[in-house]
Amino acid sequence: MALGVIPARFGSSRFPGKVLFPLAGKPMVQWVWERARRAPAIRDLLIATDDERVRDTARGFGAEVVMTRADHPSGTSRVVEAASAFSHDIVLNIQADEPLVNPALLDLLVNALHESPWAHVATPAVALRDDARLANPNVVKLVMAKDRRVLFFSRGSIPCGFHPCARDSVTWEHQGIYAFRRSVLDAWDSLADSPLAEAEELEQLRLMDAGYLFVAVIAPQPSPGVNTPDDIPLVERLLEEASL
């Protein structure tokens, strides 16, 4: 059984306070927490934050909250601190801006680590067939081997489709949820800086550069997250449809 951690930072450069933004009558982070609770593989679930407003709201709807330092450079860094008081062998980092996260996908991530003993991290991939999203640097892409071992993450269009035959191949979009083995989190603070991670501005490349292996889990469908206020209407409509 796994520990689920939802790192919830109030400050956001593109959308300050978004984790508490009301969607279809509930704060965004509450939707994430309620969906994650439905994943049988998660034994314990908590929200990690450094903000009293997030803490008070989360406790108000019944969540367990861990207060963390305010100087974390990333969500994973916050998860490392929050998970240090727990002993679970697998820890999930569940994004607080993914109100449509699929509980079944969280189970698949945990199962992937059980089924792939060579992998240190499991993360979702979704088939990407939209040219605009392929060209969008805010949409992270990945390439994988036949055994679903992830070869690279990039904001660029990978594979580039240089050969005409490649244009019909499947391109994969990365969804930023992770299932980590405990050993990965224990080593996180001692990892060296990564030129790859800095060039792409993708923290997972810091692990890849250090030799950790990722296994991709094929997600049945994309789960739209909230990056800017422009994403709100679509996500709210999908939440209301899912509640009918």
N, C-alpha and C positions, 0 to 999 in steps of 0.2 A: 504493500500500500504506500501511496505517495503523499508528500506534503505539497499543497498548492499555495503559492504566494502571489498576491496581486500587488505589485509595487504601484503606489498611487501618489504621484507628485502633484501638488496643487499648481505650482508654477509651470507654465508651458509657453515657450516663445511664440508659437503660432496660435495658441488658444488657451490663455490663462484661465485656470479654474475649470477646465473641461471635465475633469473626473467627477465633479459635482454638478455638472450641467444637467438640468431636468430633461429627460427623454420619456415621452409617453407617461408622465406622472411620477417617474422615479429618477434619482440621481444616476448618472451613467455607471458609476462604479457598483451600484447596487445590482444593475442588470448583469454585470460580469460575475459578481459574487453569487447571485442566485443560479446562474447557469452552471458555474463551476461546481456548485454544491451537488448538482445532479450527476456528476461523474463518479461512478462507483469506485474507480481506482484511487480517488483522492480520499484519504482518511481524515486529514486535518487541512483546514483552509483558513488563511489569514490575510489580512490587508496590512501592508507595510507602508508607513507614511512618516513624514516629519512635520506634518501640518495638523494643528489642533482642530481645524474645521473639518478636515477629512476624517480624523479620529472620531470626533463627536457624531458626525453623520453616520459613519460606519457602525459605531456601537449602537446608534439609534435603531438600525434595522437588524441588529443581532449579530454582527460580524465580530470575530476575534481580531484585535488590532495590535500590531507591534509598532512602537515608535522607534524610528531610526534616526541616524545622523542626518543633518541637512546638506552635507557636502558631497553626497554621492554623485559621481559623474554619469551614472547610467542606472537603468532599472535593474540590471543583473547585479551590479554592485550593492544595491539596496536589498535584493533578494539574498545575497550572501550573508549580510549582517542579520537579517530577520531569521534566516534558517539556521543560524549558528546555535540557537538554543534548542534545536530539535535534532532527532537522531535518524530521521527517515533516510533510506538509501537513495531514493529518487525524489527530486524536488522540481516542481513545475513553476516556471516563470510565466504568469498569465497577465497579458497586457490589460491595464485598467481602461483603455480606450477601445476595447473590443466587446461591446455590449451584445453582439450576436454570436459570441464564441459558442461552438458546438460541444456539448458535454461528451458526446461520443468520440470526438477528435482528441480530447484530453486523455480518454482511456486508450486510444490507439497509440498515442505518444508513449505512455507508460509501457504498454505491451511491446512496443517496438524495441525498447531497451532490454526487455526480458528475452525477446526473440533474436536479438542481434548483440551477442555478448562482446563483440569487437567494438561496438559504438559507445561513445562517451556521452553524446547528446542526440536527442531526437527532436525533429522540427518539421512542420508541415510544408508541403508544396502543393500548389494548385495549378492546374493547366491554364496557361495564359495564351489566349487567342485574339487579343485585342491589340492592334498595332499602336494605338495611342498609349496604352499602358506599358507596352514593351519599350517605347521610346521615353517614357517618363522616368527620370532619375529618382523620383520619390517612391517608385515601385521597385522593390528589390527582387532581383532575379537570381536563380540558382541553376547550376547544371549538376547532374548526378550520373553515376555509373549504373550499370545494369543491376547491381546488387543494392541500389538506392543509396550508396555512399555518396555524400555530397562532395563534389570536386571544388566548387568555388561559389561564392556569393558576390554579386555585383549590382551596382546601380545602372550599369550599362546594359546594352542588349546582348545577352549571351544565351546560346551561341549566336554569332552575328548573322548566320545564314548567308555566308559569302558564296557558297556553292548553291546553284539553283535547287538541287535535290534536298538541301537542308531546310528550305523554306517550308516544307510540308511536315517537318519534325515537330514534336511537342516542345514548347518552351514552358518553363516553370516559373511561377511567381512564388516568392517566399512569404509565408505568413509568420509574423514575429512572435511565436509562442515556442517555448523550449521545455523539454524534460531533461534535466541534468542528473548525471550520477553524482553522488555525494563527493567523490574524489575530485570532480571538476571544480565544485564550489570551494573545496578546501584549498585548492591551488590558485584560485582566482587572483588573490592579492599579490601573489609572488610572480605572476606572469610578466614577461618582458613586454615592453612597448612593441607594437607591430606597425611597420610602415604600410602594410596592406590595409590594416584597420584604419589607419589615419587617412590613407589615400581615398578609401571608399566611404569613410565615416560609418563603418559597420563594426560594432563591437565583437560580433561572432568571429570575425576574421582574426582577432587576437588569439582566440582559442585554436583556430585552424592553423595559424602560423606557429603555434607551440606544439603542433602534432596531434591535437585532439581530433577524433573522427566523429562526423555527423552522419546520422542516417535520416533520410527523408521519409516522411509519412504522407501518402497521397491523400489529400483532403477531398471529400466528395464534392464540395462546392466552396467558393470563396466566402469569407466572412468579413464584410466591409467594416473597417474601423473608422474612427473619427480623428482626423488629423487637423482639420480646420472647421470653422463654423459652416462652411459650404457643404460639408458632409452630413450635416444634421438632418435635413429634410428626407433624404433617402433612408438613412438609418432609422429614423423615427417611424417612417412608413413601414419598413420591414418589421420593426418591433411590434407595431400595432397589428399587422397582418398575422404575425406569428402567435399573437395572443388571442386571435379569434377562434 
